[in-house]
Amino acid sequence: MIRILRAYSPLSLEEFARISVFFYLLALPFTHNAAWKNIATVFMLLAVLWLVKARSLEIDLRSPIVIGLSALLVILTLSALTGVAPLESLNELRKHFLPAILLFMLTSVVFNDEIWQRRVFIIVGAAFLVRTGLALGELIHYEDLQVARADGMFVKGFALDAGFYLPVYLGLALWSHSQRWLTALAIGLVITTILMVQGRAPLLASLISMLAILFLLRRWRVLAIFLGLGLLLMLTIVLPKLEIRERFAPAFSLQTYLKALDPQEYGRGSDGLSGRTPIWLGVIEIANERPTLGHGFGWKKLGAIAVEKGYVARWQEKNDEPIAQAQSDYFSLPTDKVNPHNLYLQIYFEAGILGLMAYSVLVLILIKLAWQQSRRGSEWGKIVAAITFGFLIDHLILGLANGLWLGLGPSMAWLGLFEATRRNTAR
């Protein structure tokens, strides 16, 4: 296959690799296009193999990022092999990390100059802006938010996905004066859509991440403008609209967090901390059965294990205890509905303490390197580092209520571009 590509492809090696990445990134914001993503993954795999054949895959094996990623993958593979369903876990690991690692390798090697890196940002930003427009169209069409969430192709998961993309628009705005107003408009549209779909944690995490980017780059005037626009958005959209105001108000109320500590509130609804606390305690109880390497990659086995291992039966025997009652109700749901609702507990369940340690070390390495890189190098290199830092902040906050591993969305593209700018700065 590689010989055929080399002999008959009208594209050069670098052109083929870049087009493969663009093809994949354009597919990412949209659901129900697995075929597109799979084809793009095959193209990226061929591009990597071609680079290896041509001895042009210049990966720095001594890079802390590469070492951290490699250590994590080794532990996840061991966890999958020793877990409760090795073939299922290995397949989930392949589906999640194969495209992500290919994306990281290609963006760090063939997008190592500023012009091509900016084009990656533009492609990614444009693709998600299309998704935003389609989501807004669905909200207008369905009128009822719950119906839009259930039946819409673009509304479902929009707020969570937006956390991957908002730092991109901010980076483009900081880079180009000519595109500043266009990217500011994009930020406004995305945030407005998050408000309309009532994504509380994603909105809070995204705003904090963008504030972190501006703070890291010391863009005080832009920071002041950003805060002013945020206040204006609150006054014109959030406060006047009753259902949005009621949705977001609990996030800023002390009572919300006190209820999470009150057992009498457990099981009174899945929305909020009081509904999540019994789930988290149940995940810890199940994960403690295999604390070192976990049950294997993939959370969809959680519900089945809870039933098969007798946890649900034991919780049902304690129906006079609110925590146990809430746990038996939740973990009895269909297996595709039962998930940990917390990234860090999910990692503990899937890969045990070793996996949690490896993941934590990788994230800490990335945060440290991004902070350092934002203080030196070219202006564009500082922006890429700050965007990486902001994305990691967003990722850590969202992990408190969602199971979003690194590797989802275009996250490995940012890490690949960050690795490329680090390498260029070191030269």
N, C-alpha and C positions, 0 to 999 in steps of 0.2 A: 504493500500500500504506500509506504513512504517513497519507494522508488518510482511508483507511478506519479505521485504528487510532484516529486522533483523533476520528472521528465516531461510531464504534460501540463502542469499547472501554469496558467498565465501570470500567476502572482509570485512574488518573491517570498522567501520564508517569513520575513518580518511582516509583509502585507497580509499573508494568509493568517498568521497568528493574531494580528490586530483585528482583522475582520471577524475571526472566530470569537474573540472577546466581545466585540461590539454586538455581534449577533446574540450572544448569551445575555449581555447586559440589557439589551432592548427587550428581551423576553421576561426578565425578572419581575417587573412590577405587576404582571398580569397573571391571574389564576386560569385554570383550565387550559393550559397550553403545555402540558408535559411533553408532547411530541417535539415541540419547538425547542424546549430546554434540553431534551435528550439529544437531539441532532446537534445543537450547539456544543454540548458536552463532548460528543464524539469528535467534532471539529477541533475543540481545544485539546483533546487528548492526542489527535494526530499532529497538531502543531507542536506540542511538547515533545512527542517522539521524533519529529523532524528536527527540532532544535537539538535533541540529544544526538541524533545521527550526524548532524552537522557540527557537533561539538560547540554549539553556540548557547547552550543553556548555562549561563553564568550565574549560578546560585552560590551565594557565599555561605558555605556550610558552617562557618564559625560565627555567623550572625546570631545574636541572642534570640531573635524572632524565629529563625529557622530551627534552632536548637529547642526552643520552647514548644513550637508546634510539633516537632518530631517526637519529643518526650510525651506530649499529650496523646498523639496518635498511637504510640507504642502501648501506653497504658490502656487506652480505649480498646485496642485490638485484643490485649490480654483479657480485659474484662469481658469482651464479647465471647472469646473462646472458652472462658471458664464460667460464663453465666448460665442462666436457666434455659435459654433457647439460642445456642450459638449461631445457627444459620440465619435465623431471623435478625439477630443483633448485628451480624456481619453485613447483612444486606442493608439494614438501616444505616449503618456506619458508612457504607459505600455511597448510598444515595445522598447522605448529608455532606460528607467531606470530600468525595472525589471531585465534583465540580468546583468546590471551594478551593482545594489545593491547586488544581489546574489554573484557576483564576489568579491565585496568588503568584504562582510561578511565572505566568505569562505577563501579568501587569508589572512585575518587578524586573523583568528582563527586556521586553520589547517596548515598554512605555517608560523608558528611563530618561527622557528629556521633557522639558516643560511643555512644549507645544503639544505633544501627544498626550501627556497627562491631563492637560486642560480639555482636550477633546473627549477624554473619558468622562470628565465631570459634565461636560455639555451633553453628551449622549445620555448619560444616566439621568441628569436633571430633566431633559426633554421627555424621556420615556415616562418618568413618574408624573410629569405635568399632564401628559395625556391620560394617565390613570386618574389623576385628580379631577380632570374635566369629566371623565366618564362616571366617576363616583358622584359628582355633583348632579349630573344628569339623572342618575338613578334616584337620588334623594328627591329631586323635583318630580320625577315620574311616579314614584311609589307614594309620596307624601308622608306616609306613616313610616317612622324610623325602624320599627321592629320588622315590618314587612320587607323593607329595603335590606336589612341585615340578613333576613332569612332567604330572600329570593334574588338579591342583587349579586352580580358577579364581581363588582368593583368596590362596593361599600364594605363587604365583609373583610375584616382584617386591615382596613385602610389605616386606622390610627396607629397600629403597631408598625406597619410597614413604613409609615411616614417618618418614624424615628431614624430609619436608615438613610433618609434622603434630605431632610431639612438641613443638616450641616453642609451638604453639597451646595445648595443654593446660597448659603451664607458665604462659603468659600469663593464662589463665582462672583458674588457681590463685592467681596473684599479685593478680589484680583483685578476686576475690570471696571473702570469708571463708566465706560460706555454702556455696559450691561447692568449697571447697578440698579436702575429703576425697574428693569425687566425682572431681575432676580428678586428684588424686593416685592414685586407684585406676585411672583411665584410663591414666596414665603407666606404672604398674606392669604393667598388662595388655599394653600395647604393647611395652614392653621385654622382658617375659617371652616374648612371641611372637617378637620378633627373636632372642632367645636360642634358642628352639626351632627356628627356621628356620636358625640358625647364620649370621646375617649379621654378619660381623666388622667390616668397614669402616663399614657404616651405623650399627652400634651405637656404635662408637668416635666417629664424627663427631657423632652425635646427643647423646651424653653431653657431649662437649666444647662443643657449641653451647649446651646448657642451662646448663652451668657458666659459659659466657661471659655469658649473659643475667643470671644471678644476680650475677655479679661486676660487671657494668656497672651494675646497679640497686643494688648494695651491700646486697643482702639476705643478710647474713652468717648469720643464724640459719637461714633457709631453706636456704642453701648447706650449712651443717653438717648439717642434717637430711637433705638430699639425698645427701650423701656417705655418711652413716651407713646410709641405706636401700640405697644402691648396694653397700656392703660386705656388708650382710645378704643381698642378692640373690645376690651372688657366693658367699657361704658356703652358702646353702641350695639354689641351683639350678645354678650353674656348676660348682663344684668337685665336688659329689657325682656328677654325671652324666658318665660317662666320655667319651661321644662329643662332648659340648659342650666339655669340658675339652681334649680333644685337638684340637678344631677351633680354639679360641681361643688355645691356648698358643703357636703359632708367631708370632702377632702381637707377643708380648712377648719373643721370643727374638732375640738378636743374630745367630744363625746364619741366620735367615730372610733378613736383609738382606745378609749376606756371600755367601750363595749367589747372590744376584742379580748379583753381580760376578764369579762364577765361570763361565766359558764351558762347562765340563764339565757344569754343571747345566742348561743351556738345553735346552728341549724335553722334559724329564723329567716333564712334566705341566703342564696349563694353570692349575693352582691355585697362586696365590702369585706373588711377584715373579720367581722364576726362569723361570716360564712366560710372564710378561708382557714381560720385557725384549726378547726377539727380536721380538715383535709391535711394540713401540714403535719399535725401530730400523728395522723394515720400513716403518712408517707414515711416519717421518721421511724415509726414502729416497724413497718415492713422492711425498710432499708437496713435496720439494725440486724436483720437476720444474716445479711452478707455485707458486713461493714468495710471490708478491705478493698475488694474490687467490684462490688455491686452485682446487680442482676444482669448486666449487659446493656449495650446501647439501645435506646428506644423506650419511650415512656408508655407505649400502648399496651404493654404487658402488665402494667400496674394493676388494673382492675381484675384481670384474670388471676393474678397471683393472690390478691386480697381474698378472692372467693375460694380458690383451690387450696390455699394454705390454711384456711379456716379463720382468717381474721374477721371476715364479715359475720360469720356465725358467732364468734366470741363477742363481738360488739352488739349483736342482736340480743344476746342473753342479758346485756346490761341496759335494757331499754328505759330504766329509771334514771340513767345518767345522760344528761344532755349531749355531752361530747360523743359518747358511744353511739347514741341514737343518730346523731348527725353523720357520724362516720359510716354506720351501716347503711344509711339511706344513700349516701353519695357513692360509696364504693360498690354498691349493688347496681349502679347504672350500667348501660352498655359500655364495653371496654373502650370504645373510641371517644367516650365522653369523660372518662376518668383520667385526669392528669394532675400532676403535682401542684400546678399554679405557683411555682417558685423554681427558678432556674437552679439555685444552689442546692435545694433539696432534691431536685430532679437529678443533678449530677451525682449526688450522694447515693441515690437509688440506683442509677445506671452504672456508675463507675466507682463507687465507694470513696473512702477517704483518700486513696491514692489519686483517683481521678479528680477529686475536688482540689487537692493540693496542686496537681499539675496545672489545672485550669487557672487556679488563683495565681500561681507563679507566672504563667504566661500573661495574664491580664496586667499584673503588677509590672512586669518587664515592659510591656507596651506603654503603660502610663508613664513610667520613668523615662523611656526613650523619647516619647512624644514631647514630654515636658522639656527635656534637654535640647531636642532638635528645634523647638520653637524659639530658642534663645540664640541660635547661630545658623549660619548658612544663608542661602538666597532668600529673598522675600517669598517666593513661591514655595520653597522648601519649608519655611516657617508656617505658611498657611496650611500646607498638607499635614504637617505635624499637629497643628492646632485642631484641624478637622478630625484627625485620628483621636486626639485627646478628647474632644467633645463627643465623638461617637462612643468612646469607651465609657464616659460618664453616663450617657444616655442608656447604654447597654447595661451597666451595673444597676441603675435605678429600675429599669424595666424588669430586670431579673428578679426583683422582689415579689412580683405578682405574675410573671409569665416565664415560660421556659424557652427563651430564645438563645440558643447556642451561638457563639461566634461561628461564622460560616454561612448563616442564613442571609438572604438578600445579597447585596453587593459588598458586604463587610470585608471580605477577603480582597476585594479590589482596592479598598482604602489601605489595607495593610501592605499589599503589594506595591502600591505607589509610594507609601511611606518608606518601605524598605529600599526602593529605588532612590528616593531623595537622600536617605541616610548614606547610601553607598556613594552617591555623587558628592556629598559633602565631605566624606572621608578621603576622597581622592585628592 
